[in-house]
Amino acid sequence: MTEDAGKKEGFAKGFRADAIRARDEAKLAPYRTMTTGQRVSIVAAVCRTAVISLNMHPDPQKILRMRPPLPESSRRLWARLREGYRWNARKR
């Protein structure tokens, strides 16, 4: 690989990373400004959906016994959400 090609590839990777961060920030923005009540409503809706899904499965106990690992991307996103919440809480 030539030096110019390496620079172009590095630029492209950095550009993609910036685009991904911007996309993630756009997705996270509404959650950062939510009230506790709004968050509770979302969690309650997710829980209702989980109960409905479990009740539709022929073996709900099997589903409850499963503990799939959380993907690394989700762990990073969760950490960023928590940090954003802490940051917003400090601003108040």
Number of C-alpha atoms within 10 A of each C-alpha: 5 7 8 9 10 11 11 12 12 12 12 12 12 12 12 12 12 12 12 12 12 12 11 13 14 11 11 15 12 9 14 19 14 12 10 9 9 12 14 12 12 12 12 12 12 12 12 12 12 12 12 11 12 16 11 10 11 9 10 13 10 10 12 9 8 8 7 6 6 8 9 9 9 10 11 11 14 12 12 15 17 13 13 17 16 12 12 12 11 8 7 5
